[in-house]
């Protein structure tokens, strides 16, 4: 699924920009953002709605990111004695 989405972004967002000339990174980012918005607003082919509409309905179920980014776990490799004690 991820590779399909990457291909869709390449085809629908980046490919139309290949013949454009950008003089700054800001204008390139604006063009990419516009292409992504257009891609997300396109209606689904097999379902009703669009990605933007789907995100708006699922937004209420999202939780904030945790305060701690990551905590390391400690794993031990122990051997059980022959008498299982």
Secondary structure, DSSP 8 states (H G I E B T S, - for coil): -HHHHHHHHIIIIIGGGTT---SSHHHHHHHHHHHHHHHHHSB-SSSSSBHHHHHHHHGGG-----SSS------------TT--
